[in-house]
Amino acid sequence: MTMPLPKSPATAPVTSSAGASVAPPARWPALIETLRDIAARHPDAALASSLAAEDMVLTHAIFGAGLDLGIFTLDTGRLNAETVAMIDRIAARYGRAISVVRPDPRAVREYVEANGLNAFYESVPLRKSCCEIRKVEPLRRALAGRSAWITGQRREQAVTRGELRESEDDPVFGLRKFNPLAAWTHDEVWQAIRAFGIPYNPLHDRGYPSIGCEPCTRAIRPGEDLRAGRWWWESSDSKECGLHAGNLASIPVSVVSIKTP
């Protein structure tokens, strides 16, 4: 059993440089209770963290409240250095390490030898095949034997997530899926980060609201939606990697192709 952190940062807002306390979002107490309920009903549940802002909020809530929920991340082998560095930053901040799950090196090698290192630019099937090897299969291993998992998905992130529920059956992986930030806004996520001094990926400060693999993610432009930088060569209604394939259940997918750079 994991012991609670002393003077839990989940309930202790930080003080700004001006000396004023930064208020957490009004939803914060409800989030803690939701996570407590998940831990009570599904003690084997785990957060699948992308190490981006939403998942750092959930990590802070879980560790700060001393909840005995697992946290893991998928190191695809193509992540930005700033993203990988978050793994050690989490351990340094909270005194608890998260698990790291990696793809099968033989499957990666065979894909690259057959298609090329960056074949995912050529077609959606090749991109999804890469995602399957580097993300979906490792996730399947990480979820094996669990009754539930937790994500940092939010409804306003993308058209594929507009109907996202806070709790749902996951038909892809065959377990319960919880999205406790589903109704949260972008501003509420960052209010929590400021209020508690939660560590976050520095790429967010460089125009990356959504962060995936380095070759598949770019900074967004003014006026673009939050996930415009993910797989930018595809249409907005196909931008899922397979980790959340259920999001596409009722959405017709069209594809925009470009030549490999």
Helices and strands as residue ranges (DSSP letters): H 28-41, E 46-49, H 53-64, E 70-74, H 81-94, E 99-101, H 105-115, G 119-121, H 124-131, I 132-136, H 137-143, E 148-150, G 155-157, G 159-161, E 167-170, E 175-178, H 186-196, G 202-206, G 214-216, G 236-238, G 245-248
